[in-house]
């Protein structure tokens, strides 16, 4: 399928690895000019070159912390008029809610709710003027099915979801859509790192823990980042102008619901 976004400009936050990287690749394959982002300048440059060689797309790497005003300014400077914005950022580390300090909570809300809102403020009016825009927030399956220890992450992302629910309806008539992608467990560095820590805490092997987790997923496996990236590219496509304010859960069927 031709996604109809060849030549469009996209910013993909936190995209030097993991699910963000998969989204950047899929958008580049669809013919977009892509700005990728990460904290490690060397890694960002290497990934940008890799994606450009693999897809033939124009790829710009921006080393910056998207959670800061300076970092967001760098992204906008690299692409002042994006047609597609993929908001993404790492979540706070797992912690019992009793141990969360006020500063912890402010930092979590700043990174996973306020930063996407502030970045969206900078680009949405241009999208409305051009009569095309796709804003995609990568949140988490924990927004629907909270996980113990990820209360701050779940709360901040749920707040982001509610915030944009009304905004999405304000700009829909201008062919600007705002949707959310909710990933479950995917084969990423973050999942492997978390599993290593959890295995040690439970006194089981890494392999045993991962098999236990897979057994609780109807698909009996973890997702592949490429699957997530393809969904992102479709939601960003020219064919989704009638879809807005929606949450796309991609978790292998782990969340047990009929609706």
C-alpha positions in Angstrom: 0.0 0.0 0.0 1.2 3.5 -0.9 0.8 5.4 2.4 0.6 8.7 0.5 3.2 10.5 2.6 6.2 10.5 0.3 8.0 13.8 0.6 6.4 14.6 4.0 8.5 15.7 6.9 8.6 13.8 10.2 10.1 14.3 13.6 10.4 11.2 15.7 11.5 11.8 19.3 13.7 9.4 21.2 14.3 7.4 18.0 18.0 6.3 18.1 16.9 2.9 19.5 13.8 0.7 20.3 10.3 1.5 19.2 11.1 5.1 18.2 13.8 3.8 15.9 11.4 1.4 14.3 8.9 4.2 13.7 11.7 6.3 12.1 12.6 3.4 9.7 9.0 2.8 8.7 8.4 6.5 7.9 11.6 6.7 6.0 10.6 3.6 4.0 7.3 5.4 3.2 9.3 8.2 1.6 9.3 10.8 4.5 12.2 13.0 5.3 12.9 12.1 8.9 14.5 13.8 11.9 15.6 11.3 14.5 16.6 12.1 18.0 18.5 10.7 21.0 20.9 11.7 23.8 24.0 10.0 22.5 25.4 12.1 19.7 27.6 9.3 18.2 24.7 6.8 18.3 22.3 9.3 16.7 24.7 10.0 13.9 25.3 6.3 13.2 21.6 5.4 13.2 20.7 8.4 11.0 23.4 7.2 8.5 22.1 3.6 8.7 18.5 4.5 8.1 19.4 6.8 5.2 21.5 4.1 3.5 18.8 1.4 4.0 15.9 3.5 2.7 17.3 6.2 0.5 15.5 8.8 2.6 16.8 12.1 3.9 17.5 11.6 7.6 18.8 14.2 10.0 20.1 13.3 13.5 19.6 15.6 16.4 21.3 14.9 19.7 19.1 16.4 22.3 17.0 15.7 25.4 13.4 16.1 24.2 12.4 16.7 27.8 14.1 20.1 27.9 13.2 23.3 26.2 16.6 23.5 24.6 16.2 20.0 23.2 12.8 20.7 21.7 14.1 23.9 20.2 16.9 21.9 18.5 14.3 19.5 17.0 12.2 22.4 15.6 15.3 24.1 14.2 16.1 20.9 12.3 12.5 20.7 11.0 10.5 23.9 11.4 7.4 22.7 9.6 6.9 18.9 10.2 3.9 17.2 8.8 4.3 14.3 11.2 5.3 14.4 14.9 5.9 11.2 16.9 6.1 12.1 20.6 8.2 9.6 22.5 10.3 9.6 25.6 11.7 7.0 28.1 9.5 6.4 31.1 10.7 6.8 34.8 12.3 3.7 36.3 10.1 1.3 38.2 9.6 2.3 41.8 7.1 1.6 44.5 4.7 4.5 44.7 5.5 5.0 48.4 9.1 5.8 47.5 8.2 8.5 44.9 9.2 12.0 46.0 7.6 15.1 44.8 10.6 15.8 42.6 10.2 12.3 41.1 6.6 12.9 40.3 7.2 16.3 38.7 10.1 14.9 36.6 7.8 12.0 35.4 4.9 14.3 34.5 7.4 16.7 32.8 9.0 14.0 30.6 5.9 11.9 29.7 3.1 14.5 29.6 4.3 18.1 29.5 7.1 17.6 27.0 4.8 16.1 24.3 2.2 18.9 24.9 4.9 21.6 24.6 6.3 20.2 21.4 2.9 19.8 19.9 2.1 23.5 20.7 5.1 24.4 18.5 3.9 22.5 15.4 0.2 22.2 15.4 -0.8 25.6 13.9 1.5 25.0 10.9 -0.2 21.7 10.3 -3.6 23.3 10.5 -2.5 26.0 8.0 -1.2 23.3 5.6 -4.3 21.2 6.0 -2.3 18.1 6.9 -0.9 16.8 10.2 -0.4 13.6 12.0 0.6 13.7 15.7 1.2 10.3 17.3 2.0 9.8 21.0 3.8 6.6 22.0 2.3 6.0 25.4 2.0 2.5 26.9 -0.3 -0.5 27.3 -0.1 0.3 31.1 -2.4 3.2 30.4 -5.1 0.6 30.0 -3.7 -2.1 32.3 -1.5 -0.5 35.0 1.6 -2.4 36.1 2.9 -2.4 39.6 5.9 -0.1 40.0 5.0 1.9 36.9 2.4 4.0 38.5 4.1 7.3 37.7 4.7 6.3 34.1 1.1 5.1 33.8 -0.3 8.2 35.4 1.7 10.7 33.3 0.8 8.9 30.1 -2.9 8.6 31.0 -2.8 12.4 31.7 -1.3 13.0 28.2 -4.1 10.8 26.7 -6.8 12.7 28.4 -5.2 16.1 27.6 -5.1 15.4 23.8 -8.6 13.8 23.7 -10.2 17.3 23.4 -7.4 18.8 21.4 -7.8 16.1 18.7 -11.4 17.1 18.1 -10.4 20.8 17.8 -8.2 20.3 14.8 -9.8 17.3 13.0 -11.6 19.5 10.4 -8.2 20.6 9.2 -7.0 17.1 8.4 -4.8 17.1 11.5 -5.2 14.0 13.6 -3.9 13.1 17.1 -3.7 9.4 18.1 -1.9 7.3 20.6 0.0 4.0 20.2 0.0 1.8 23.3 2.8 -0.9 23.2 2.8 -4.0 25.3 6.0 -6.0 25.7 8.4 -5.6 22.7 11.8 -7.0 22.1 13.8 -3.9 22.9 16.8 -3.0 25.1 14.5 -1.6 27.6 12.5 -4.8 28.0 15.7 -6.9 28.3 17.2 -4.5 30.8 14.0 -4.5 33.0 13.8 -8.3 32.7 17.3 -8.7 33.9 16.6 -6.7 37.0 13.3 -8.4 37.7 14.9 -11.9 37.3 17.5 -11.0 40.0 14.8 -9.7 42.3 12.8 -12.9 42.0 15.7 -15.2 42.1 15.0 -16.8 38.8 16.9 -17.0 35.5 16.4 -14.4 32.8 15.2 -17.1 30.4 12.7 -18.4 32.9 11.2 -15.0 33.6 10.8 -14.2 29.9 9.1 -17.5 29.3 6.7 -16.8 32.1 5.9 -13.4 30.6 5.3 -14.9 27.2 3.0 -17.5 28.6 0.7 -14.6 29.8 0.4 -13.2 26.3 -2.1 -14.9 24.0 0.3 -14.5 21.0 2.9 -16.4 23.1 5.6 -14.0 22.1 6.9 -10.5 22.5 6.3 -8.0 19.7 8.9 -7.1 17.2 9.8 -3.4 16.9 9.2 -3.6 13.1 5.5 -4.4 13.8 5.1 -1.3 15.9 6.9 0.8 13.3 4.6 -0.3 10.5 1.5 0.6 12.7 3.0 4.0 13.3 3.6 4.6 9.6 0.0 3.7 8.8 -1.5 5.9 11.5 0.7 8.7 10.0 -0.5 8.0 6.5 -2.8 10.0 4.2 -5.4 7.3 4.7 -6.2 8.0 8.3 -7.8 11.5 8.2 -11.0 10.1 9.7 -9.3 8.5 12.7 -8.5 10.7 15.6 -8.4 10.7 19.4 -7.9 6.9 19.4 -5.7 4.5 21.4 -4.2 1.7 19.4 -3.2 -1.1 21.7 -0.6 -3.5 20.3 0.1 -6.1 22.9 -0.5 -9.6 21.4 -3.9 -9.7 23.0 -2.6 -9.4 26.6 -5.3 -6.9 27.6 -8.5 -8.9 28.1 -11.3 -6.7 26.8 -14.1 -6.9 24.2 -14.0 -3.1 23.6 
